[in-house]
Every structure is written in structure tokens, then in C-alpha cells.
Amino acid sequence: MTAETKTIPTPWAAYSEGVPLHLDYPDCAMVDLVEKSAAETPDVLAYTFYTTKVNYKTFLEEIRQCAKSLTAMGIKPGDKVTICMPNAPQAVVMFYALNYMGAIANMVHPLSAQEEIAFYLKESGSVAALTLRQFYPKFQAIRSKLTIDMLIITGIEDALHGPMKLGYLATQGRKLPKIPADDSLVLHWKDFIRNGKNQPDPRCPRKGNDTAAILYSGGTTGTTKGILLSNLNFNALGMQTGAAGNCLEKGHKMLSIMPIFHGFGLGVCIHTVLIHSATCILVPQFTVESYAQLLKKHKPNYIAGVPTLYEALLRLKKAEDLDLSQLEGVFSGGDSLSMELKHKVDAFLKSHGSTEQVREGYGTTECVTASCLTPKTLYREGSIGIPFPDTYYKIVVPFTHDEVPYGTIGEICISGPTVMQGYLDKPKETAQTLQLHEDGLVWLHTGDLGLMDKDGFIYFKQRLKRMIITSGYNVYPSQVENVIDAHEAVLMTTVIGVKDDYKMQRVKAFVVLKPGYTPSEELKESILAHCKKRIAKYALPREIEFRDALPKTLVGKVAYTVLEKEEAEKAAAK
């Protein structure tokens, strides 16, 4: 029996800077809101891709044609189709085409190992897949394990025109793998689109609570799980992000670097942009070196990324003449942004003409991505902001429903319209994560530690599983990282717990130095002396190891589990 819903405290309301506490969410499909943009602003660019520029009118035509082609291929409402693609137009068009005709998009990282791809296809029950030609060998290698009936192959050149297309084929095209002409599984993009030309419109009306996509957890902790997300989840996120960001304008440009298979990329950098008649600058891949050129060439109004992206900004060698005065929103999410890194990036932005500061957000894939954001002018040191409209936060004693007092660390729980439907075919894990509390609301137990101050500002500490216990004391790696990052020689730090027979765990820090600094024992001592002034004795790093770079997950987060595994293997070898 459902409990009577009680009033949930919203102390953050006084600091919302005019952002409404509640929004009206239409009961519709994701593509319906894109259609609304096309109706209101048909001539505004929906996306750019290299030299290709497509307005909303044409974009909607592409979606409808792709939906017809899916129908011609035998795809039906409710079917699952895997999109194993970077940020290319075909991926975006396919995503909304599936939504248009009532199918479900299964989003997979194209750099996944072939066995991982086999797992994602089988786990989702996908009947077809879309991927780039260069990834065909992965699918060929797992041919015997494939459950799909058709593999749609496309290439970057399929989204290019004129000289750009010819240039790409003349250079990159020669490096691409050859696909046997007699491979019955393969359908090339051009043929796929051509086959649907004479099909009737397959529009299938969908509701907000219908499943729209499957994204995957994992990458830093735990076992990979398929996360079922609805139309409402995405549409609510788009509307909330637009309201809380308070900067999206028709025709303005978002540098859409975060990948489409990630909640941040799909939900914030693509869907939020498209339902506000703004423009996605689709970038399939980039390097630290090319990032400056992208900023110079496109002059985006908005940039968004994980902390490692902003760390890359600080390394730019060709940034002297970089003009960032056009920026109206700079957003960070996906991983913890240290206070020191924020200060460094803010200073970088200011030195290049921007009046903006990094606005940090927080969320999990289980609520698409973001669920709170730093107010535009009311920044509080170390805070990840205040909840989005219609989104509620509470901090509880881990593994319970019991709220802790303001200012006390506990597990972050979230309730609101972006919270997932559940994990794919994992009822036990779903029940552990989505719990009905005594206040009558279903709460997402994030597995993250944090606190809420009396004004409703949220402070992220770290993953619950990441907490280090040494000599009976709880050590929060993010706090130690913040201190080390403040050292004048340090660019970035990750702290882990290493097994210790006496202390249970000891603290070890992996440090990336700023350009111009050389690893040395003297520098280790300097960092340690810096820490001793600011950290309790039990939390001090017992080891400091210098690295040229820190390992990253496929979406650019620091993969601290890789470091943990390395240390465990070292210990086992002794």
C-alpha cells in the first residue's frame, strides 16, 4: 500500500534565482518536442558536422525517412535497435527515428571491446544495430554470438557533401576495412535509406512513460547494468536543464563533445539543445590539440564536459589567442570537479575574455544525468548546486531511509521525473536502488556520499564504495584530492585505498604535475608537507606516485578502479 505523500522540504527554493520549483511536462515522446522546434524554427540549424549544416526542417525530414527505412527493414514498435556510434548525424537521426516509430534505442560505446558489444546486444535483445564501417571487424569477430538480424553500416562520408566528402574518402577512406559484398548481415546506409522511400509514414504515438532508450552503468564501479529510461525522463531533463541553466537561446551553439551513448551527451548536449531550437555542433572525436581549434572555429555559446575535459583545457598550447567571450554557459558533470581545478578553469576562462564560471552539476545515469546545478551567481565553495525543478534530494544513513541532520554526510537520494524506470531484467537490483520511502515517494539510492547544508546546497563527497577505511577512520578521497590539487605544482590527483595488513587500508595518491615540473623526492616531500598542514594525520597519503596521465574510462572519467587493480596485482605478486 502506498503511503500518503508528505510535504518534502525544499530549503533551496530561496536560492533558485528565479528558476521555478515546478514545470509542466507534456505526456509525449522525445521526438514530439523536436517536432515542436522544427515547427517553430524550421530554418534554424539543428546540427552541424564538419562542413555539413542541417536546419530543423531538413532534420525532421531525415528522421521521418529513417523511420520509414526502419519499417521497411521489419523493425516494429517495441523492438530494440543498438546504436554503436560516435557523435555523427546518422546516430542522432537514428535515435529519434526509433523514437518516432515506437522502437527503443540501445546505446553502446563504439570503442567497447567485441565481447562487451556481444553482451550489450544479447542483454538488450536487439534485433538490429547501426555502426561505423571501421567497427565492422568487431561485429565480424563475434558473428557466432550475434542475435541481430541486420547490421547497418555507415561512414563519416555518408554525412558529408562535396569537396569535404571527396577529401575524406581520398584520405581516411583508404584506411577503412573492406566489407565482403556477400555478407548477408550487412545493409549499407545508402541502401537502408533508399529501401524506405516508398514506405508509409510509420508514426507511432508514444506516451511519456514509454521506454525510449537503454543506457549502461558501470565504467568506474560495479557490474554493468542496462538502465531503462523513458520519454518523460529525457524530456523532463531537457526542460529542467533549460530552466536551471537559464541561458539556452534559439540558434545558439552547443559544442556537443560528450558522447551520444552517455547520458550527459545524449540528455544535455543533444536532446536539451534540440528541444530549445539551439544548434548541436556534433564532434565524433577530438584530442587536446584539436579542442582549441574547435573552440576557435565554432565559437560555441555553451560547452559542457567532464573534469578531465577542463583539465585538458589547461594544457592547451595553442590557446594564447583563444577568444571565449561568446560563452554563456560552461557546465561540468559526470565526475567530481575539485575546487582547485574549478578555480584554475575559472581563471583560464577569465584570461580568455569570458565572464562565465564553471557551473558544476551532479547526477547519475539512473536519472539520465544531471539532477542539480550550481546557481548562476550563487556559487558556494565545494557545492555541486541545488536540485532541478521537481527534483528532491535527501541525505540518509547509508542502507536506510533515515534522514541525517543538515551538514551531516550520508547517502544521496533523489526523487523526481528523471529517475529511471529500472534496470533491464534485474528486479533485485532495481528494488535495492529504487525504494518507496515513508514519505510516499520513490527514491533513487545513488550509492554516493554527500551532505546538504541548511540552505539546501548539495555537496558531493564520493562513491560510497570508494570510501577508504584506515585504522578505523573514514577517509574521503575527494577531500584529500582537493588538498593535493591546491599545491602549486599539481595539475590533477586521484587518491585510492591500498590494502594494508595493519591499518586495513592506507592512502595512496597518484599525481599529475603541471607542465614545467619534474617528479622528484623533494617534490613528494613538498606535497606531503602541504598536506600535513591541512589534513588529519590518519588521512595523509602514505605513498605518492607521479604519473604523466591518469587512466580514463571510455567517457573520460578518471578510472580509479584501474589503479586499484594495479595495486592489488602488485600486492599479490609480492
N, C-alpha and C positions, 0 to 999 in steps of 0.2 A: 504494500500500500504506500502510495506516495505521500510524503509528509507535507504539511502545509508550508508553503513558501514564506519565509520570513524576510524582512527588510534587510538587505545587505549593506553594511556601512560603506560609504564612498568618500572618505576624507579627502581624496584627491580632487574632488569636484571644485574646490575653491581655487585650484591652481591650473585649471584646464585651459586658460587663456581664450575663452570663448568657444572652445570645442564642445559640441553638445554631448550630454551624457547618453542620449539615445538617438538612434537613427531608424528610419523606416526601410526595411529590407524587402524588396519585391520577391514574390514567390515564383521564381523563374530560373531558366537555365543561364549559364555563364554567357553563352553566345547572344542571348537576348539583349544584354547590356551593351555588347559590342555592336549589335544591330542599331541600338539607340544612338550610339556615337556616329555610326555611318549615316543615319537619317539626319542628324543634327549638323554634322560637319563632314559631308561627303568628300570635299576637296582637300581637307587637312591630311597630311601624311600620317598613315598608321605605322609604317615602319620604313627604315632604310637599311640596306645591306650592301656594303661596298658602294658601288655607283647606282644600284637599283633603288628606286624610290616608288612606293606604292601608297596611294591615298585610301581613305576608308571605303569609298565606293568600290574600288577595284579589289580591295582586301576582302570585302564581303562577298564579292563575286567569286573570288578564289576559294573561299570557304564553302560556298554552295556547290561549286563544281567538284571540289574534293569530296564532299559528302555524296554527290551523285556517283562518283567513281568508287567509293566505298560500297555503296549499294550494289553497283554492277559487279563487284568482286564477291558479293554474297554476305557482307557484314550486315548484321541485324541489330536492332535496339537491344542493349544489354550485353552485347559482345564486348570483349576486351581486346584492345589492339595496343601493342607495345610501340612506343616511340623511343628509339635508341639514337638520339641525335644531339648535336650541339645547338647553339642558338642560330638557326637558319630559318628562312621563311617557310620552308616545307614543314618543319616541325611545328611552328606556330599555326599554320593553316590546317595541318592535320589535327592538331589538338582541338581546335574549335569546330572542325568538320565532324569529328567524332561526337562532340557535344551537340551539334546541330541535328544529327540523325539518331541520337539517343544511345550511342555506344560509350564505352569507358576507356579513357587513356591510361595506359600503364607506362609510367615514366622511368626510363633506365639510363644510367650514365653510359655513354658510348665507349669510355675507356675502361669499363668494367672488364674483368678477366672473363674468358669464354665460359668457364664453369659458372661464374656468377650470372652471366646472361642466361644460361640454360636454367638456372634456378629461378630467375625472375619470370621467365616465360612460363615455366611449369607452375610456379606459385600462383601466378595471376590467372592461368587458364587462357592465355592469349591465343587468338585464332589467326593473327597476322602480326607483322612487325614492319616498321619503317626504319631504315638505317642508311648511312652514307656508304658509298662504294668501297672506301678504304677499310671499312669494318666487315666486309663480306667474308674474309678468311676466318674470322671468329665464328660466324654462323656456320660456315662450311665445316669447321673443325668439330662442331657439336651436332652435326647433321643427324646422327642417330638418336639424339636426345630431344630434337625439336618437336614440339607439339603443334606448331603453327602450320597453316595450310598455304600461306603465301608470305614471301619476303619482298617488300617493296624497296628497291634500291634507287637512291637518288645521289646527286652530287652537287657540290657547291655551284658548278657551272649551270645547273638547272634553274638557279635563281638569278643568274647574271645575264646581261644583254650586251650586244655589240662588241666593241674592242676589248672590254673587260673580260667577256666570256672567252673570246679567242685567245687572249693573253693567258688566261688561266689554263685553258686546255693545252696550250703550247708549252707551258712550264710545268705546272703541277700535274696535269693530266697524264703525262708520260710515266709518272711515278706510281699511279694507281694500279691496283691489281686487276687482272683480266678476269672477266666473269664468263664461264663457259656458256655458249649460245644455247646449249641443250639442257641447261639447268631448269627443270620444270617448276622449281620452287620460286624462282626469281621473276618479278614483274618490275620492269624499269619505269621510273616516274613518268616519263612522257607517255608511255603506253597505258599506264594506270590512269592518267588524266584523260587520255583520248577515249578509253573504254567507257567513260561515263557521260560522254557528250549528249547522248540521246535519252538518258535516263530521266524519269520524272523527279520532281523535287521531293527528297526523302525527309523533309522536315518532320521531326517527331517532338511534339510538345513535352517539355520536361518541367518538373517542379523543383523547388529549392532543395528539398530533402533527398532528391535522387542522387545517387553516386555519380560523380563526374570524373574522378581520377584516383589513381593509386600512386602514392609516393612511398619511398622507403626510408626507414630509420636506419640507424647504425652509422658506421664510419668512424666513430670515436669510442663508443662503448656498446656492449650488449650484442645480442643476436639481431640480425636484420629482420625487420617485420614490415609487411605491407600495410600502409596506412590508408584507410578508406576516407576520402574527402568528398563532400557534396557540393552541389552548385551553390548552396547557401554559404558554406564555409568560405569559398573563394569570393563570392560576391560581397559578403559581409566584410572580409578582409580588405577588398578593394575600396569599399565605401569608407571603412574605418580609417585606413591608411590615408586616403584622400583628405578626410576631415582632420585627422590628427596632424598630418604633415602640413596642412594649411598653405600649400604652395603650388599645387598642380594647376596648370592653366592649359587651355586648348592650344595645341600646336607647339607647346614647349617640348623639349627633348630630354629623354632619359637614356643615359649610356647603359644599355642592358647587357652588362657583362656577366652578372650572376646567371648560372645555367638554368635552362628551362626545366630540367629534371629535378631541380631543387625548389623547395617551397618558396625561398626568398626570391629566386629568379622568376619562377612562374607566377607567384602570387603578387609580389610587389613590383618587380621590374618589367613585367609584361602585362598581366591582367589589370592591375591597378591603373597602369598607364593607358591601356586601351579603352577602359570604360570612362575615362576622363578626357577622351579626344586629344590626348597627347601623343607623342611620337616615340616609338622604340627604335633606338639605334642598335640593331642586332649585331653582336660581335661573337663569332663562333669560337675564337681563341685569341689569346693575347699573351704578351710577355711583359716583363717590367720595362723593357726597352720600347716596346710598341705602345705602352699605355700613355706616355707623354704625347705621342703623335696622335693618338685617338682623341685626347683632350684638346689638342691644338686644332685638329681638323674639324671636329664636330661641334666644338664649343657647347657641350650639353648644359642644360639648366639644372639637371639633377644627376647625382652619382650615388651609387649605393654599393656596398660590398662588405666583406668580412674583414676583420682587423688585419689579416695578412695582406690584403689589397692596399690598405692605407700604409702599412709598413713598407710596401713596395714604392708607394708614392715618395717616401722619404729618401729612397735610393736613386731616384731619377737623376741621371747625369745630364740630360738634355732639357732640364726644367727651368733654366735661367730666364728664358723669355716667355715662359708659360703664363698666359693671362686667364685667371679664373674668376674674373669679375662678374661673369654672367651667371654664376652658380646661385641657385635659390634654395637648394636643399642638398645636404650631404648626410647620408644615413649609413650607420654601421649596425650590423646584426650578425647572426649565425654563430658567433663565438664571443667570448668576453673581451671587451676593449679596455685595456689597462688605462688608468688615469694618466700615466706618463705618456703613453702612446697618443691618447687624445690631445694632451697639451702640445705634443710635438706636431701633430697633424693640424691642429688649430693654428699654430704659429706658421706652418707651411702655407696654409690657405691664405692667411693674412698677408704674408710676404709676397703672394702672387695675386693680390688685388681682390680677394674675396672677403665679403663681410660676414660670411656664414661660418658656423662652427659645426663640428661633427655632432649629429644628434643620434644617440645610441638607442637602440630598441632591443627587445628581448622576445623570444618566443620559442616554440618547438615545432617540428613538423606535424606533431599531433594537433596543432591548431593552425595549420598551414605554414605559418612562420611567425610574424610579429604579432604581439598582443599588447604591447605597451611601447611608449616612445617618450624620450626626453622632450618637455615643452620647448618651444622655440626660443624663449628668453629666460625661462626659469630653471637654468641648469643647477643641479646640486652635485657637488663633488662625489663621484663614485656611484651615483644613481643611474639606473637604466630607464628612468622615467616614470610615468603614471599610466594606468590602464587606458586602453582604447574605449570608445563609446560602447556601452552594453557589455563590457568585459569586466569581470570581477576577479579580484585577487584576494587570497587569504594565505596566511603562513601558519602551518600546523606542525605539531610534534611529528617527526617522521614516522610513517606507518600507522598514523592515527587520524582522527577527524578533529582533534583538539587544537584550537587556535592558541597561538602563543601571544604574549603581550607585544605591543609595538616596540620595535628596536631589538627584538629577540630573533636569533637565527633559527630557522626551521625549514620545512619543505614548502616550496612554492606550489600553490594550487590555483588553477584557473577555471573559470566558468564563463561561457558566452557562446555566441553563434558561430565562432570559428572552430570550436572544439570538434575533433574528428568524430566520425560515426563509429569507429572501432578499428581493430586490427583484423586483417584479412585471415579468416579461418583460424583465429586464435581467441576463442571465447574466454579462456582463463586469463590470458594476459590483458585482454580488454577489460575484464571485471576488476583486475588489480589496478588498472590505470584510470578508468572512468568509474567513479564511485558516487553514489547518491548519499549526500550528507543530510544531517538532521534539519538543515535549513530548507530542504526541499529541492535543492539544485544539484545537478550532476557536475562534479568537479574533476578536472584533469589533474592527477597527481604526477607532476613533472619529473620527479626524481632529482630536482635541482634544489640546492640550498640557497636561501636568501632571507632578507628581512624587509619589513615595511615600517617606515617611520610614522610618527603620529599624523603627519600631513598626507599620508598615502603614497609617498615616493617609494619605489621599489629598489632594492639593492641586491644584485646577484652575487653570490659567493662562488659557487661551483657545483659540479655534479655531486650528488650525494655519494655516489660510488667513488668519487675522486678524493674524498677527504682522507688525509693522512693521520694515522693514529701512532704517535710516538711517545713511549714511556707513559701511556695513559692519557696524553693530551691530544686534543683535536687540533690539527693544523690545516688551515685553508690555503691551498696552493696559490689562489689568486691574490691573496693578501701579501704573500711573500714575493710573488712576481711583481706586484706593484712597487714594492720597496726596491727590488733589484733594478727594475726598469728606470728608476729615478737616478741611478748612478750615471755620471756624465759620459762614461764610456760605453754604456749598454744601449743596444737597439731593441732587443726583444729577449724575453726569458720564458722558459717553461720549467715548472717545478713538479717533481713526482716523488712518490714514496718508494724507497728501496728496502727490500727485506733486510731485517737486522735481528740477529739471534737474541740480543739483549733488549733492545728498545721496541721490538716488533717491526717498526719501520724507522728509517732515517730519511731526512730530507736531502734531496739532490737537485741541483739547479743546472739546467742547460742554458748557456748564454750565447747569444749572437751579438758581436760587438759592432759598433758604428764604424764606418769607413775611416781609416787612419789610425785605428787602434790595433795593437798586436797582442795576441794571447801571451801571458807570462804569469809566473808565480807571484810577482809583485802586484799585478793587476787583480789576481784572485784575492790576495790579502787586502787590497784596497776595497774590493766589493764586499768582502766579509766584514771589514771594519765599518763600512757604511751600514751594513745590516745590523750589526751589534748595537748601534745607536737607536734602532727603530723597531727591532723585532725581539720578542721574548726569547730567552736562551734556548728553550726546548724546540722552538720553531726555526732556529738558524740552520741554513744549509750546511750539511757536513761534508758535502762534495760540491765542487763547481767544475763543470766541463764546458769548454768553449767549443762551439760549432760554427761552421760557416753558414749553415742554414738549419732550420728545424723541419722535421718531416711533416708533410701536409696530407690531409685527406684529399679525395678527389674533388671536393668542393672548396678547398683552400683553408680548412680549419687546421689548427695545429694537432697533429695525430700523436697525442701524448701516450696512447696505448702502444705505439710502435717503440717509444723509448722505454716504457715499462717492460715490454717483451725483450728488448735488447738486454736490459739489466738482469732480467730473470735468467736469460740464457748464459750470461756471464757468470752469475752465481752458481748455476748448475754445472758449469764447466770446471769450477774450482775443485 
